[in-house]
């Protein structure tokens, strides 16, 4: 009997060791990329002489967004860019409020949709079939709850002129309501850190960043060539992976900024992230193997991009593994013969406080150029919020086979651009 228990414990320890190495390797990969990019001290090229050149179509998928849409349209209409070089389209998907009439009053062209599958991916597909792509060089997809920086198009156009081969570009995703609740504080810290540590290194090192669902700039040449094929609940990640499999990559324009609304409460945030990871699991099962096959491609740069994309596809699995490791660690500490559980508790608490405040301080330096006390303290919320990802990953795994049920995240934060801290 004791031998059976010993064998069982040995197997469990072996599994935990494998999970630990997977998590540690993925973390080391991200840290290594950041360190390598920092050593190179690369700066993004700008054209020596600059005149606005490209023509843009803004596409705004919307479903009953009258509370927030007007502020986005005002920010788009106030862009510092030739008005004849861009136009706004609102894809009103089964809107029963004043979304369509509000959009028309602000000068946007409304594309109404009353049939077909519900969901952002299908709404975008329908809208792209009704936008005259020949009149534009790029389509920019922006969510209805967003705001855009006044110089957004100037920065995007400047970047595209310096990088004319870019077919898909992700703008910098900021937060329009960072200090509303502890949830928005936690998410904001995570966004500011990831923009600096995850997105920037990949742009500098020639890898592919992921698309963020909003602030996405897609060439009309690409859209006419391949169409909009997304069918999962994570249409942004699906497009990202498909581009990598086709030999392309997603670029990153750090200077062009979009301000996104974040959920105010844990329940809404949880549901939103379950939807995201529901699509992420689906794409992991569907696209991971094709990404791995690219590792045998003789082009080294393409191999590196494929490997990095594969590791990103593993994100929900990594959160699952990390959650299991934390549970195992707590159980081992609780049932061990350690002389003092209190000592362990104090040690862990000290590390958590140090890491949390350090994370918040770094985020404050990145976003505001100085350390703000409320941002530094918010780093503790980010650590607390991190525990949400484990149940999110497990719940979404059970739903990964369902990609036909889209649950809308309600947007209510009516904020104008004048209320946003535009510090760069």
C-alpha atoms as one frame of an Amber mdcrd trajectory, in Angstrom:
protein
   0.000   0.000   0.000   2.774   2.397   0.960   4.634   1.472  -2.233   1.557
   2.344  -4.331   1.291   5.731  -2.617   5.003   6.323  -3.155   4.705   5.535
  -6.880   1.678   7.824  -7.170   3.509  10.696  -5.435   6.513  10.121  -7.691
   4.322  10.388 -10.814   2.697  13.578  -9.516   6.096  15.100  -8.773   7.233
  14.212 -12.289   4.216  15.887 -13.877   4.671  18.983 -11.721   8.329  19.151
 -12.713   7.422  19.077 -16.416   4.795  21.779 -15.915   7.296  23.881 -13.974
   9.870  23.691 -16.772   7.289  24.627 -19.405   6.247  27.708 -17.424   9.837
  28.687 -16.618  10.931  28.283 -20.230   8.118  30.476 -21.563   8.932  33.163
 -18.990  12.644  32.935 -19.796  11.862  33.303 -23.512   9.963  36.559 -22.964
  12.591  37.930 -20.578  15.356  36.969 -22.992  13.690  38.763 -25.897  13.272
  41.886 -23.803  16.914  41.796 -22.674  18.171  41.255 -26.236  16.065  44.115
 -27.583  17.328  46.379 -24.782  20.950  45.606 -25.649  20.371  46.503 -29.292
  18.922  49.923 -28.388  17.062  49.999 -31.676  14.902  52.966 -32.628  12.030
  52.835 -35.109  12.790  54.590 -38.366  10.969  57.738 -39.369  10.923  59.247
 -42.853  13.239  62.231 -43.178  10.580  64.276 -44.929   6.940  63.656 -44.167
   3.703  64.473 -45.944   0.430  62.605 -45.270  -0.100  60.111 -48.046  -2.186
  57.044 -47.205  -5.988  56.859 -47.293  -7.744  55.165 -44.383 -11.164  53.673
 -43.687 -12.098  53.433 -40.015 -14.346  50.444 -39.338 -16.216  50.461 -36.020
 -18.117  47.237 -35.174 -21.035  48.212 -32.936 -23.977  46.592 -31.169 -26.112
  49.020 -29.139 -23.260  51.425 -28.373 -25.030  54.796 -28.196 -23.623  55.499
 -24.720 -20.000  55.571 -25.861 -19.902  55.801 -29.655 -20.336  59.562 -29.870
 -17.123  60.244 -27.967 -15.141  57.953 -30.284 -16.575  59.639 -33.368 -15.709
  63.058 -31.944 -12.107  61.967 -31.426 -11.942  60.589 -34.980 -13.408  63.748
 -36.453 -10.787  65.779 -34.567  -7.796  63.854 -35.920  -4.856  65.935 -37.124
  -4.927  64.528 -40.642  -6.388  65.652 -43.995 -10.132  65.007 -43.793 -10.281
  63.892 -47.421  -7.805  61.098 -46.612 -10.009  59.115 -44.234 -13.627  58.102
 -43.761 -15.557  56.465 -40.902 -17.811  53.424 -41.230 -19.961  52.132 -38.372
 -21.040  48.498 -38.698 -24.305  48.546 -36.733 -25.116  44.917 -35.991 -28.761
  44.540 -34.928 -28.768  47.813 -33.023 -32.077  48.578 -31.300 -30.945  51.857
 -29.782 -29.774  55.108 -31.405 -26.367  53.828 -32.515 -27.106  54.173 -36.242
 -28.707  57.613 -36.067 -25.948  58.910 -33.780 -23.292  57.677 -36.192 -24.970
  59.376 -39.143 -25.278  62.646 -37.217 -21.501  62.569 -36.696 -20.794  62.109
 -40.401 -20.142  58.354 -40.435 -21.445  55.934 -43.037 -23.591  53.277 -41.354
 -23.638  49.675 -42.537 -26.635  48.029 -40.874 -26.913  44.275 -40.446 -29.986
  42.378 -39.273 -29.318  38.769 -40.277 -26.609  36.131 -40.041 -24.488  34.962
 -37.109 -24.025  37.353 -34.222 -20.571  38.394 -33.107 -17.787  40.798 -33.935
 -16.016  38.545 -36.431 -19.143  38.093 -38.538 -20.062  41.767 -38.287 -16.618
  42.760 -39.593 -16.866  40.260 -42.437 -20.207  41.714 -43.542 -18.988  45.301
 -43.261 -15.841  44.668 -45.306 -18.022  43.365 -48.116 -19.784  46.755 -48.200
 -16.809  49.108 -47.898 -15.294  50.254 -51.221 -11.788  48.994 -50.462 -10.438
  50.360 -53.755 -10.815  53.885 -52.356  -8.473  53.209 -49.414  -4.984  51.939
 -48.669  -5.737  50.646 -45.168  -8.676  49.713 -42.972  -8.409  50.523 -39.258
 -10.657  48.534 -36.923 -11.505  50.350 -33.693 -13.998  49.284 -31.020 -16.958
  51.567 -30.325 -15.933  52.183 -26.696 -12.485  53.493 -27.668 -10.918  56.911
 -28.089  -7.989  57.731 -30.376  -5.106  60.109 -29.862  -5.352  63.301 -32.010
  -2.128  62.377 -33.834  -3.081  58.725 -34.335  -3.244  58.866 -38.131  -0.135
  61.013 -38.440   1.821  58.385 -36.523   0.311  55.451 -38.400   0.869  57.063
 -41.788   4.435  58.016 -40.880   5.121  54.444 -39.749   3.622  52.954 -42.908
   5.670  55.229 -45.137   8.788  54.078 -43.311   7.636  50.414 -43.477   5.721
  50.078 -46.770   5.841  46.270 -46.620   3.697  46.151 -43.463   0.363  44.454
 -44.138  -0.938  44.410 -40.570  -0.032  46.848 -37.800  -1.126  46.935 -34.176
  -1.334  50.328 -32.482  -0.420  50.955 -28.841  -3.361  49.935 -26.639  -3.845
  52.219 -23.662  -6.735  52.435 -21.171  -9.288  55.253 -21.081 -10.565  54.522
 -17.547  -7.489  53.256 -15.644  -8.435  54.445 -12.165 -12.156  53.620 -11.975
 -11.969  50.451  -9.851  -9.392  47.981  -8.606 -10.162  45.865 -11.695  -9.362
  48.660 -14.159  -6.232  49.530 -12.175  -5.014  45.938 -12.351  -5.693  45.640
 -16.073  -4.067  49.013 -16.820  -0.843  48.014 -15.091  -0.769  44.797 -17.109
  -1.316  46.679 -20.383   1.382  49.284 -19.734   3.871  46.582 -18.777   3.079
  44.307 -21.719   3.349  47.162 -24.230   6.869  47.788 -22.986   8.085  44.263
 -22.260   6.165  42.147 -24.788   5.170  44.261 -27.814   8.191  46.533 -28.211
  10.873  43.784 -28.185   9.054  41.792 -30.854   8.796  44.773 -33.173  12.472
  45.590 -32.703  13.655  41.996 -33.159  11.585  41.324 -36.259   9.083  38.949
 -34.661   5.317  39.208 -34.833   3.261  40.982 -32.195  -0.302  39.854 -31.706
  -3.331  41.830 -32.812  -5.328  43.324 -29.953  -8.854  43.325 -31.371  -8.859
  47.114 -31.695  -6.370  49.592 -33.098  -5.704  47.089 -35.896  -4.454  48.512
 -39.202  -4.900  46.158 -42.178  -3.856  46.881 -45.746  -6.686  46.750 -48.260
  -4.342  44.765 -50.472  -4.270  42.064 -47.802  -8.039  42.154 -47.322  -8.735
  41.915 -51.058  -6.214  39.102 -51.361  -7.388  36.874 -48.496 -10.705  38.348
 -47.344 -11.870  38.199 -43.728 -11.857  34.527 -42.779 -12.003  34.747 -38.996
 -14.589  32.444 -37.451 -13.442  32.076 -33.836 -14.258  34.167 -30.773 -10.679
  35.496 -30.892 -10.720  36.889 -34.405  -7.672  39.073 -33.753  -5.461  36.145
 -32.706  -6.810  34.053 -35.571  -5.751  36.685 -38.108  -2.361  37.030 -36.410
  -1.648  33.288 -36.636  -2.918  33.062 -40.224  -0.566  35.877 -41.244   2.375
  34.076 -39.650   1.456  30.815 -41.383   1.340  32.709 -44.695   4.862  34.056
 -44.162   3.943  37.513 -42.868   3.999  39.137 -39.438   2.093  41.744 -37.477
   3.994  44.998 -36.927   3.720  47.386 -33.981   3.416  51.172 -34.054   4.105
  52.288 -30.508   3.578  55.994 -31.201  -0.040  55.616 -32.382  -2.350  55.189
 -29.429  -5.872  53.927 -28.863  -7.593  54.185 -25.477  -9.730  51.166 -24.662
 -12.467  50.866 -22.027 -11.925  48.203 -19.361 -14.660  46.425 -17.355 -15.486
  47.929 -13.966 -16.299  44.757 -12.041 -14.847  41.284 -11.706 -17.867  39.452
 -13.100 -17.863  41.401 -16.385 -14.102  41.133 -16.717 -14.238  37.400 -16.025
 -16.860  36.799 -18.720 -14.876  38.855 -21.224 -11.693  36.904 -20.594 -13.479
  33.566 -20.743 -14.677  34.554 -24.226 -11.148  35.522 -25.253  -9.602  32.303
 -23.955 -12.441  30.245 -25.371 -11.223  31.347 -28.785  -7.582  31.065 -27.712
  -7.941  27.379 -26.721  -9.732  26.672 -29.991  -6.889  28.235 -31.988  -4.278
  26.421 -29.908  -5.821  23.081 -30.874  -6.286  24.142 -34.500  -3.169  26.185
 -35.301  -0.383  25.003 -32.972   0.723  22.091 -35.134   0.979  24.143 -38.371
   3.115  26.667 -36.433   5.423  23.880 -35.263   5.794  22.591 -38.814   7.208
  25.985 -39.780  10.161  25.291 -37.472  11.539  23.120 -40.262  11.446  26.043
 -42.685  14.939  26.959 -43.934  14.265  30.682 -43.401  15.561  31.395 -39.892
  13.520  34.558 -39.396  10.291  32.794 -40.285  11.215  29.928 -37.957  11.725
  32.323 -35.043   8.392  34.023 -35.727   6.590  30.667 -35.867   8.172  29.510
 -32.589   7.285  32.732 -30.800   3.714  32.523 -32.119   3.445  28.915 -30.940
   4.516  29.971 -27.435   1.863  32.686 -27.449  -0.769  30.135 -28.468   0.202
  28.223 -25.320  -0.870  31.128 -23.075  -4.084  29.526 -21.723  -2.259  26.236
 -21.133   0.521  28.142 -19.372  -1.975  29.820 -17.038  -3.492  26.417 -16.315
  -0.078  24.925 -15.521   0.875  27.895 -13.361  -2.362  27.595 -11.383  -1.767
  23.891 -10.774   1.790  24.593  -9.648   0.621  27.244  -7.191  -1.976  24.889
  -5.734   0.640  22.133  -5.422   3.073  24.547  -3.765   0.486  25.636  -1.203
  -0.424  22.021  -0.435   3.208  20.989  -0.042   3.869  23.910   2.292   0.728
  23.207   4.320   1.329  19.489   4.804   5.106  19.552   5.115   6.965  19.211
   8.374   8.284  22.764   8.137   9.051  24.201  11.582   7.049  27.359  11.031
   4.264  27.966   8.552   4.118  31.519   9.845   7.676  32.168   8.669   6.800
  30.935   5.180   3.703  33.113   5.152   5.669  36.234   6.119   8.315  35.488
   3.489   5.728  35.031   0.729   3.852  38.140   1.808   7.027  40.206   1.708
   7.871  38.966  -1.785   4.347  39.676  -3.001   4.411  43.242  -1.657   7.864
  43.897  -3.110   7.022  42.464  -6.525   3.613  44.150  -6.700   4.841  47.635
  -5.829   7.859  47.169  -8.077   5.576  46.222 -10.979   3.341  49.223 -10.341
   6.343  51.561 -10.143   7.708  50.271 -13.457   4.296  50.698 -15.093   4.096
  54.265 -13.786   7.518  55.102 -15.231   6.533  53.589 -18.576   3.182  55.363
 -18.843   3.726  58.688 -17.061   7.491  59.124 -16.998   7.561  59.242 -13.194
   6.448  57.136 -10.242   2.925  57.925  -9.058   2.030  56.465  -5.676  -1.448
  55.319  -6.761   0.000  53.516  -9.779   2.750  51.859  -7.728   0.194  50.569
  -5.218  -2.052  49.387  -8.063   0.647  46.840  -8.869  -0.692  44.842  -5.915
  -4.095  44.690  -7.586  -2.468  43.297 -10.705  -1.016  40.392  -8.740  -4.389
  39.730  -7.124  -6.128  39.884 -10.489  -3.587  37.411 -11.874  -5.242  34.614
  -9.895  -8.354  35.071 -12.066  -6.570  33.621 -15.081  -6.501  30.085 -13.676
 -10.298  29.646 -13.384 -10.674  31.588 -16.645  -8.396  29.102 -18.405 -10.230
  26.089 -16.973 -13.717  27.447 -17.709 -12.845  28.464 -21.262 -11.267  25.050
 -21.936 -14.619  23.374 -21.327 -16.216  25.757 -23.851 -13.498  25.750 -26.510
 -15.554  23.623 -28.881 -18.239  26.331 -28.969 -17.287  29.283 -31.168 -20.802
  30.238 -32.221 -21.993  32.010 -29.057 -20.711  35.555 -28.698 -21.370  37.364
 -25.401 -21.196  41.141 -25.642 -19.289  43.191 -23.066 -21.447  46.184 -22.165
 -19.707  49.562 -22.424 -20.950  52.442 -20.292 -17.984  54.745 -19.565 -18.841
  57.910 -21.460 -15.476  59.687 -21.400 -14.298  62.400 -23.763 -10.756  62.753
 -25.029 -10.363  65.899 -22.910 -10.516  63.715 -19.791  -7.646  61.457 -20.928
  -4.036  61.917 -19.804  -2.288  62.063 -23.184   1.214  62.046 -21.677   3.513
  59.961 -23.848
